[in-house]
Amino acid sequence: MLIGDVARRSGVSARMLRHYDTLGLVRPTGRTDAGYREYSSADIRRIFHVESLRSLGLSLREIGRALDEPGFEPSELVDDLIRRTRERIASETELLTRLKRIGAAEPSRWEEVLDVVALLQALGSESAGRRQRAALSSTGKDPVPVEALVEAVLSETDPNVAGALRWALARSGEDGLALLAEGLDSPVAEVRLRAVQSIAKIPNGGATALLRDALTHPDSTVRRRAALALGARGVAEAVPTLIEMVVQETNDADATDALTALAGDPALTDRIATGLVDCLDRDTIGSSARRRLTEALADIPCGTTTRALADLSHDEDPAVALTARYVLELRDER
């Protein structure tokens, strides 16, 4: 079969078939009297083998080895192809994501496209200073798409850069809340923490609703961060978690401050006081927990806490008793 016929049947151009011949990859078995290439059935089968391996991403050199070396083992080459394909997919996915973000910015001029690209590149820089400057400039006249800010804040390890990114997200309103909510369900604990920290910085009703939902999150760190943020917003649902934080000595000083602030609402004073006092009756409460509870009771002046402090003034732990007596003396002076 002549080269033109082979090209039509195989879909491989005559130019490529000549290239295969030059490389020694597919050499036609015969020649006509006029010197034209003539391909046998075996030659054509080899062409289809070459094209099949090309479809897997093999180079022509690798195809030659695969077809001609008797001891060739394909497993190593296949593993390498898998690695290269994954890298290519990751690169293409990154490009697609970048293009979507540029599209979300709705640029009307190429200068705006270039500005967004520069911001995206800066947010992905290895320099923490450059990332921070990009975050702080992202709320300018050509703001970076909120999706990019969320991705950046959920992966950021530098505290200063993370703070700048959370600030930028807070200024974007509710646009990033849905993506941050997805971050709360991440399998990675650090991402969940960054998500709740970012939500806590957004001062609107949507963020508060997410924080309320986070009080029942399976991750205790998420629950506690949500409770601290809700306490600062005066949300009563945070009280049980804040009290447990005092008992468990987990951010207990911050939890105590939040409970004190919440107790400024007369409608919550007795509820918080009763919750703290009830903890003192647990069989598992040790002296260190009683000290923390005593300190929390000290900042909530009401009849319930006064009676509890009177009991604690006779506690077997001298530090607990001394603290309780001191608080009671201050209250008497007032």
C-alpha positions in Angstrom: 0.0 0.0 0.0 1.4 3.4 -1.0 1.9 6.2 1.4 -1.2 8.2 0.2 -3.5 5.2 0.8 -2.0 4.6 4.2 -2.5 8.2 5.1 -6.1 8.1 4.1 -6.8 4.9 6.0 -4.9 5.6 9.2 -5.6 9.3 9.5 -1.8 9.9 9.9 -0.6 12.5 7.4 1.9 11.6 4.7 4.3 14.2 6.2 4.2 12.4 9.6 4.6 9.0 8.0 7.8 10.3 6.3 8.9 11.6 9.7 8.3 8.2 11.2 10.4 6.7 8.4 13.2 9.2 9.0 13.3 8.3 12.7 13.2 4.6 12.0 10.0 4.3 13.9 7.9 2.9 11.1 9.9 2.0 8.0 7.9 0.7 5.0 8.9 -2.8 4.2 9.2 -2.3 0.4 9.6 0.1 -2.5 7.9 0.2 -5.8 9.9 0.1 -9.0 9.5 3.9 -9.1 11.0 4.2 -5.6 7.8 5.0 -3.7 7.3 3.8 -0.2 5.2 0.6 0.0 3.7 -0.4 3.4 2.8 -4.0 4.3 0.0 -5.1 6.7 2.6 -5.4 9.5 3.8 -1.9 8.8 0.2 -0.5 9.0 -0.3 -2.4 12.3 2.8 -0.8 13.7 1.5 2.6 12.6 -1.7 2.0 14.7 0.5 0.9 17.6 2.5 4.1 17.4 -0.7 6.2 17.3 -2.2 4.3 20.3 0.9 4.9 22.4 1.0 8.6 21.3 -2.6 8.9 22.6 -1.2 8.0 26.1 1.2 10.9 25.9 4.4 9.0 25.1 7.1 10.8 23.1 8.2 9.2 19.8 11.5 8.2 21.5 9.6 6.4 24.3 7.4 4.7 21.7 10.4 3.5 19.8 11.8 2.0 23.0 8.4 0.4 23.9 8.1 -1.3 20.5 11.7 -2.3 19.8 13.4 -3.2 23.1 12.7 -6.8 23.9 13.2 -6.4 27.7 11.3 -3.2 27.9 9.1 -3.0 31.1 6.1 -0.7 30.7 5.3 -0.3 34.4 7.9 2.4 35.1 7.0 4.4 32.0 3.2 4.1 32.8 3.9 5.4 36.4 5.9 8.3 34.9 3.0 9.0 32.5 0.6 9.1 35.5 2.8 11.5 37.3 3.2 13.8 34.3 -0.6 13.7 33.6 -1.4 14.6 37.2 1.0 17.6 37.0 -0.6 18.7 33.7 -4.1 18.4 35.1 -3.0 20.4 38.2 -1.5 23.1 36.0 -4.6 23.2 33.7 -6.9 23.3 36.7 -4.9 26.2 38.2 -5.2 28.0 34.9 -8.9 27.4 34.7 -9.4 28.7 38.2 -7.4 31.8 37.4 -9.4 32.4 34.3 -12.7 32.0 36.2 -11.5 34.6 38.8 -10.6 37.0 36.1 -14.0 36.5 34.6 -15.7 37.1 37.9 -14.0 40.5 38.1 -15.8 41.4 34.9 -13.0 43.4 33.4 -13.8 45.8 30.6 -10.3 46.5 29.5 -7.1 44.5 29.1 -5.4 46.8 31.7 -8.0 45.5 34.3 -7.2 41.9 33.3 -3.6 42.5 33.9 -4.3 44.2 37.3 -6.3 41.1 38.4 -3.5 38.7 37.2 -0.9 40.7 39.1 -3.0 40.5 42.3 -3.5 36.8 41.9 0.2 36.3 41.3 1.0 38.4 44.4 -1.4 36.4 46.6 0.4 33.2 45.5 3.9 34.7 46.0 6.4 32.9 48.3 7.1 36.3 49.9 4.8 36.9 52.9 5.3 40.7 52.6 4.2 40.6 49.0 1.1 38.5 49.9 0.2 40.9 52.7 0.5 44.0 50.4 -1.7 42.2 47.9 -4.3 41.5 50.5 -4.3 45.1 51.7 -4.7 46.4 48.2 -7.4 43.9 47.1 -10.2 46.3 48.2 -9.1 49.1 45.9 -10.7 50.3 42.7 -10.0 46.9 41.0 -10.7 44.4 43.8 -9.5 40.8 43.5 -12.3 38.2 43.2 -13.5 37.1 46.6 -12.9 33.4 45.7 -9.2 34.1 45.5 -9.3 35.8 48.9 -11.0 32.8 50.4 -8.6 30.3 48.9 -5.7 32.5 50.1 -7.0 32.9 53.7 -7.7 29.2 54.0 -4.2 28.2 53.0 -2.3 31.1 54.7 0.1 30.2 57.5 1.7 33.6 58.2 -0.4 35.3 60.9 0.2 38.9 59.6 -0.9 37.9 56.1 -3.8 36.0 57.4 -5.0 39.0 59.4 -4.8 41.2 56.2 -6.7 38.6 54.2 -9.4 38.4 56.9 -9.7 42.2 56.9 -10.1 42.2 53.1 -12.8 39.5 53.3 -14.7 41.4 56.0 -14.8 44.4 53.7 -16.3 42.2 51.0 -19.5 41.6 53.0 -21.3 38.3 52.6 -19.8 37.4 49.2 -17.3 34.9 50.6 -19.5 33.3 53.3 -20.6 30.3 51.3 -17.0 29.4 50.4 -15.9 29.9 54.0 -18.8 27.6 55.1 -17.3 25.0 52.8 -14.0 25.5 54.6 -15.6 24.5 57.9 -16.2 21.1 56.5 -12.6 20.6 55.2 -10.9 17.3 56.3 -7.9 19.5 57.3 -8.1 20.9 60.9 -6.0 23.9 60.1 -8.4 24.9 57.2 -11.4 24.6 59.5 -9.8 26.8 62.0 -8.9 29.5 59.4 -12.4 29.3 58.1 -14.1 30.0 61.5 -11.5 32.7 62.3 -12.4 34.4 59.0 -16.1 34.1 59.5 -15.7 35.6 63.0 -14.2 38.8 61.4 -17.3 39.4 59.2 -19.7 41.6 61.1 -23.0 40.8 59.5 -26.1 38.6 60.1 -25.0 35.9 57.6 -21.7 35.4 59.5 -23.5 35.3 62.8 -25.9 32.6 61.5 -22.9 30.5 60.4 -21.3 30.9 63.8 -24.5 29.8 65.5 -24.5 26.6 63.3 -20.8 26.1 64.2 -21.7 25.7 67.9 -22.7 22.1 67.1 -19.7 21.4 64.8 -17.9 18.1 65.5 -14.6 19.9 65.7 -14.3 21.3 69.3 -11.8 24.0 68.1 -14.4 25.3 65.7 -17.1 25.3 68.4 -15.0 27.2 70.8 -13.9 29.8 68.2 -17.5 30.3 67.2 -18.6 30.7 70.9 -15.9 33.4 71.5 -17.1 35.3 68.4 -20.7 35.0 69.3 -20.0 36.0 72.9 -18.5 39.3 71.6 -21.7 39.7 69.6 -24.0 39.2 72.6 -25.4 35.9 71.4 -26.8 33.9 74.3 -26.4 30.5 72.6 -22.7 30.7 73.2 -23.0 30.5 77.0 -22.8 26.7 77.5 -19.7 26.4 75.3 -18.0 29.3 77.0 -18.7 27.8 80.4 -17.2 24.5 79.3 -14.1 26.3 78.0 -13.6 27.8 81.5 -14.0 24.3 83.1 -11.7 22.6 80.5 -9.1 25.4 80.7 -9.3 26.1 76.9 -8.9 29.8 76.1 -10.5 30.1 79.6 -9.4 33.8 80.1 -11.1 34.8 76.8 -14.1 32.7 77.7 -14.4 34.4 81.1 -14.2 37.8 79.4 -16.9 36.8 77.0 -19.2 35.5 79.8 -18.6 38.8 81.8 -19.6 40.8 78.7 -22.7 38.7 78.2 -23.6 39.0 81.9 -24.0 42.7 81.4 -27.4 41.9 79.9 -29.7 41.5 83.0 -31.6 38.8 81.1 -28.5 36.6 81.0 -26.9 37.3 84.3 -28.7 34.6 86.3 -28.4 32.1 83.5 -24.7 32.5 83.3 -24.3 32.5 87.1 -26.4 29.3 87.5 -24.4 27.6 84.7 -21.1 28.4 86.4 -22.4 27.3 89.9 -23.8 24.1 88.5 -20.3 23.1 87.3 -19.1 23.3 90.9 -21.4 20.4 91.9 -19.8 18.0 89.4 -17.9 15.1 91.0 -15.1 15.5 88.4 -14.3 19.1 89.1 -10.8 19.5 90.5 -9.2 22.4 92.4 -7.8 24.0 89.3 -11.2 24.1 87.7 -12.7 25.5 90.9 -10.1 28.3 90.8 -11.1 29.2 87.2 -14.8 29.1 88.1 -14.2 31.3 91.1 -12.5 33.9 89.0 -15.4 33.7 86.5 -18.0 34.2 89.2 -16.1 37.2 90.6 -17.0 39.3 87.6 -20.7 38.5 87.7 -22.3 40.3 90.7 -25.6 38.8 91.7 -27.1 36.9 94.5 -26.4 33.5 93.0 -22.6 34.2 92.6 -22.4 35.8 96.1 -23.8 32.6 97.7 -21.5 30.4 95.7 -18.5 32.5 96.6 -19.5 32.3 100.3 -19.3 28.5 100.0 -16.1 28.7 98.1 -14.5 30.8 100.8 -14.3 27.6 102.9 -12.9 25.5 100.0 -10.2 22.9 100.8 -7.9 24.6 98.2 -6.4 27.7 100.0 -6.1 29.5 96.6 -9.8 29.0 95.9 -10.8 30.1 99.4 -8.6 33.1 99.4 -9.9 34.3 96.0 -13.5 33.8 97.1 -13.0 35.8 100.3 -11.2 38.6 98.5 -14.0 39.0 96.0 -16.6 39.0 98.8 -14.7 41.7 100.7 -14.7 43.8 97.6 -18.4 43.4 97.2 -19.0 44.3 100.8 -16.9 47.5 100.4 -19.1 48.5 97.4 
